[in-house]
């Protein structure tokens, strides 16, 4: 992690944060472009593997192996929920509350047993429009 010093004035610290965030966004953009290029290469290699009936190969720097993976796809949520209610198999779901759904209930003064509140402080950083 970089050794960053917080500037003495709040304004200078905010401006430093803005510059750093802009640098990160540029790197994120470059990363997104590289990921897109990776995907094109992966798709091309997979097409070649399929055509040549291969499940792996190697170059001078690396090797690549195709590994099939089966993942679940929800086709009927009502049936899935009914199964979970009947069997108690809650491990089939991710254990995370929906912030949006809870906010709606809190706004309507509804309580959900077992749910607490935890406040998070967030900073909103926006560009200052130049005054002319």
C-alpha positions in Angstrom: 0.0 0.0 0.0 1.3 3.5 -0.9 2.5 5.8 1.8 0.0 8.6 1.5 0.1 11.7 3.6 -3.1 13.7 4.1 -2.5 17.4 3.3 -2.9 19.8 6.1 -5.9 21.7 4.8 -9.3 20.1 4.0 -9.5 21.7 0.6 -6.0 20.3 -0.4 -6.9 16.9 1.0 -10.2 16.9 -1.1 -8.3 17.9 -4.2 -5.7 15.2 -3.6 -8.5 12.6 -3.2 -10.0 13.8 -6.5 -6.7 13.5 -8.4 -6.1 10.1 -6.9 -9.6 8.9 -7.8 -9.2 10.2 -11.4 -6.0 8.2 -11.7 -7.7 5.1 -10.4 -10.6 5.6 -12.9 -8.1 5.8 -15.8 -6.4 2.6 -14.6 -9.9 1.0 -14.3 -10.7 2.1 -17.8 -7.4 0.5 -19.1 -8.2 -2.6 -17.1 -11.6 -2.9 -18.7 -10.1 -2.5 -22.1 -7.6 -5.2 -21.4 -10.3 -7.5 -20.0 -12.2 -7.1 -23.2 -9.1 -8.0 -25.2 -8.6 -11.1 -23.0 -12.1 -12.2 -23.6 -11.6 -11.9 -27.4 -8.5 -14.1 -27.2 -10.2 -16.6 -24.8 -13.2 -16.9 -27.2 -10.8 -17.4 -30.2 -8.8 -20.0 -28.4 -11.9 -21.9 -27.2 -13.2 -21.9 -30.8 -9.8 -23.4 -31.9 -9.9 -25.9 -29.1 -13.4 -26.9 -30.1 -12.6 -27.2 -33.8 -9.5 -29.3 -33.0 -11.2 -31.3 -30.2 -8.6 -30.2 -27.6 -9.0 -29.7 -23.9 -5.7 -27.9 -23.4 -2.5 -26.7 -25.0 0.6 -24.7 -24.2 2.7 -21.9 -25.5 6.3 -21.0 -24.4 5.1 -18.9 -21.5 1.9 -20.6 -20.3 -0.5 -23.4 -20.7 -4.3 -23.4 -20.9 -6.7 -26.1 -19.9 -10.5 -26.2 -20.5 -12.3 -27.2 -17.3 -16.1 -27.6 -17.6 -18.0 -26.3 -14.6 -21.7 -26.8 -13.9 -23.4 -23.8 -12.2 -27.0 -23.5 -11.0 -29.5 -21.5 -12.9 -32.8 -20.5 -11.3 -35.7 -21.5 -13.6 -38.6 -21.2 -11.2 -38.0 -19.1 -8.0 -41.4 -20.0 -6.5 -40.5 -23.7 -6.6 -37.1 -23.0 -5.2 -38.5 -21.0 -2.3 -41.1 -23.6 -1.6 -38.4 -26.3 -1.5 -36.3 -24.1 0.9 -39.3 -23.5 3.2 -40.2 -27.2 3.2 -36.7 -28.5 3.8 -35.0 -25.6 5.6 -32.2 -25.7 3.1 -31.3 -22.0 3.4 -27.7 -22.7 2.4 -29.0 -22.7 -1.2 -29.2 -18.9 -0.9 -26.5 -16.2 -0.2 -26.9 -14.9 3.2 -27.2 -11.2 2.6 -30.0 -8.8 3.3 -31.3 -6.5 0.6 -30.6 -2.9 1.7 -33.2 -1.5 -0.6 -36.0 -3.8 0.7 -35.1 -3.1 4.3 -35.0 0.7 3.6 -38.6 0.4 2.2 -39.7 -1.4 5.4 -37.9 1.1 7.7 -39.4 4.0 5.8 -42.8 2.4 6.3 -42.0 1.9 10.1 -42.1 -1.9 9.6 -39.8 -4.1 11.7 -38.3 -7.4 10.6 -37.3 -9.7 13.5 -33.6 -10.3 13.8 -32.6 -7.3 11.7 -30.5 -4.5 13.2 -29.1 -1.3 11.8 -25.5 -0.4 11.3 -24.7 3.2 10.1 -22.0 3.6 7.5 -20.4 7.0 6.7 -19.9 7.6 3.0 -18.2 10.5 1.3 -19.6 11.9 -1.9 -16.9 13.4 -4.1 -18.0 15.5 -7.1 -16.3 17.9 -9.4 -16.6 21.6 -8.7 -18.0 23.4 -11.8 -15.9 26.3 -12.8 -17.4 29.7 -12.1 -17.3 32.2 -15.0 
